[in-house]
Each structure stands twice: as structure tokens, then as C-alpha cells.
Amino acid sequence: MNAQEFIQKYYIDRYNTDSRKYDQTYNTYHDKEILPLSIADMDFKTCDKITENLAKIAKRGIFGYTYLPSDYEDAFINWHKRHHGITYQKEWLSFTNGAVTAIFDLLNCFTKEDDEILILTPVYHQFKNAILTSKRRVVESPLINDNGYFTIDYENVKDKLARHHIKAFILCNPHNPVGRVFTKEELSKLFDLLISHDVLIISDEVHSDLIMKGFKHQPALGIDPGYNDHIITITALSKTLNLAVFAHTQVVIAAKELKERFDAYNQIHHLGMPLVFNAYASYFGFKYADEWLDDLIEVIEDNYRIAQKILDKYALEYTVLEGTYLIFINLEKVLNGMDIKEFMLKKWKVLPSFGEAFDKNYQNWVRLNLATSDKTVKEVFDRLDAILKG
Ligand SMILES: Cc1ncc(COP(=O)(O)O)c(C=O)c1O
């Protein structure tokens, strides 16, 4: 299927579907002209093989106690083998209902109140929220920005490790909002530093299937077995196949001791049981959604090119899209003293995720979600063109 056929088949008008992005935006601003390109979900229906198979199960009408399909783990493992060249083991698998839930659970299980937790900023705002809500302390290491290409500041990480007692580190790879897919070399260098200070690495890889052509996701647990005693990976198809409502999430732990501790934590708190109907969505995704995903990537790449054309025309700074479907844009040049919220909502009439949510130093940046139709992205950037031309 080419990109246009994919859009024809899967694009959906999400108004009146209780969509947080669309309906909540309308209920807040009462202005249909405001296009929401905010929350990280997509305007595409999921792969039809998932929908059809879920419908079959729903129609059967049996919702009594049920276990996961006997080949669930194989389906999960094979997906990761095919897509990322990594062989996870069945006994490494745990479940949570949501990736953010996983972060809360892992922080609560493996750290204690007042412990210091490292993040690379700007980053997905829920990392900080989870740390602070759990009464831990945030230590930030800013990424280096070279005209929209963000890299790890190892000297800064070293300094933070020397000056703080960092207990855990939350990695976002691929990185939301800066779109980087960190290389094996970058990760090895970072992990060497962290592990030498006995830091637990929590690797949030929920964007790991959304990789643009020419790039490759490096799973944290696939770099070197020597690292694996220090790493916990969070992975899900919620972003990949637009399945966020199911919240079905895998927590992958190779280290036996850590796995046992997490299992015990889950047992005490009566957690870790997957909701089986929700797991089915991912199960059918693992089995049947490869082609859907390939087609989606084409759409995202096309949409990125549409955005680039206008952003380059006005020499605006924006991120290199290696992974995710999110573009992070610096609007400082065009604000002319105007408040960014006013610029976005009154002038551009686009609701983004505002940069300040990811880091206080990114107040003039906005994150836009490109997982929508080319028509919508074109409309958004034509509007910007019209504003800047004038
Ligand atoms: C890096 C990252 N982790 C987690 C989430 C949310 O995952 P969940 O809805 O499963 O809690 C997001 C959503 O944008 C994200 O970008």
C-alpha cells in the first residue's frame, strides 16, 4: 500500500469519539479551526487485522477469566527479533498497564523516598512527574542541541554522577520530544558511566518501532550482556499501532535478581497481571501488523518533508526525525515578543504540546504530532507560511 492508500484506508476524523486530543481541545477552546497536533497518538485506525480479530473475540461474548494465548510470548519475542534483531527470553517478561505506570512501579520498587533520579532534558514530561509524585528527586542533564540535532552531554552526566548519589536513570529511546534514535556507541558510552556508579537504567522504548528509514533502534538489553544486570526495558505497541487505550505494556528484565524483586513487588501490590482483552490487541499486532507499520512510516516521512519545506523556507530550527512521529520546533525567531500560547492558539491556530512541559528552557519550542493525514499537515504548515510571508 502506498502512503496515499494508507491514509485513504486508515485516516479517521476523531471528533465525537471522546478523543482527548480532538474533543477535549474543542471542549476547551470551542474553536474547530484550532487543529490539535498535541497528544502522542495517531489519527489512524489501527491495523484492520487487529480490529477484525478483536471484534471476533468481542462477538464470542465470553469475558470470563482467561489466560494469554499460549504463543503470546513467542509473538512478542518474534516481533522484537524481526524489528530490532534482539532475542528476548520468555522468563524476562513482566507486565504493567501503561508505560508511565511501569515507571511509577519501577521507581517504587527499586528506589526509595528522596533518592535522586537522572533524566536527559528536554524529555517526556511524565518522567519528571513520576519522580516527583513518588517523592524522589530529579537530577537533570541537559542534552546538547546543535541546530535541532540533540546529543548526550557526557561531561555533564559525569559531573551529575560525581555530585549526586544517582540511584536510577530513565532513558527515553527513541527520544520524545527530540526524535533521536540513540546509537549503540552513544548508549555504550552512557551506560559505562552509569553502571560505574551503580545506577539502575530504566529504558523507556515505547517509540522503538517508529524508526525512519536509514536508522536502527538499539534495544538497551541488546548492547552487551555485561550491561544487562543493570537494565530494565519498558516496551509496548501503544505508540506503534495506536493502541494507547489498552495500555498493555511489557517490562523486560534480564537480571534474575531484579526480576525476582519486581515480581515480588507486583505480588504484594497485586499488580503485574495483564488485562487479557487488552493484551489481545498487542498479540494480533505482533503477529499481523508488520506491513501496516511499514506503510505508516512512509506517511510519517512524507509529513515530515511537508513540514521541512516551510520550516527551511524561514530557516527555523527543528529536530532531525530519526524516530517517533514528533517534530520539535523552535519558534523564538517568529514570536516577536508575542506569548507563545497566544501565537499558537490565536495566530497559527494549532494546539501543540508546549516545549515548557519537557523542560523550562524550551519555552519557545513546540512539539507537533505528524501522525495524521498529509492534508492536515499541509494545512498546518500552509498557515504558518501565510503568517510568516505576511
Ligand atoms: C516516552 C513515553 N513513555 C510513555 C508514554 C505514555 O505511555 P502510556 O500511555 O503507556 O503510559 C509516552 C506517551 O507519549 C511516551 O512518549
The ligand as an ORCA input file, in Angstrom:
! r2SCAN-3c Opt
* xyz 0 1
  C       8.381      8.087     26.172
  C       6.953      7.828     26.550
  N       6.684      6.954     27.530
  C       5.423      6.687     27.903
  C       4.359      7.306     27.282
  C       2.962      7.002     27.728
  O       2.754      5.657     27.740
  P       1.456      5.059     28.463
  O       0.280      5.738     27.838
  O       1.526      3.617     28.151
  O       1.574      5.342     29.916
  C       4.599      8.233     26.266
  C       3.476      8.929     25.622
  O       3.636      9.887     24.915
  C       5.927      8.492     25.887
  O       6.213      9.353     24.915
*
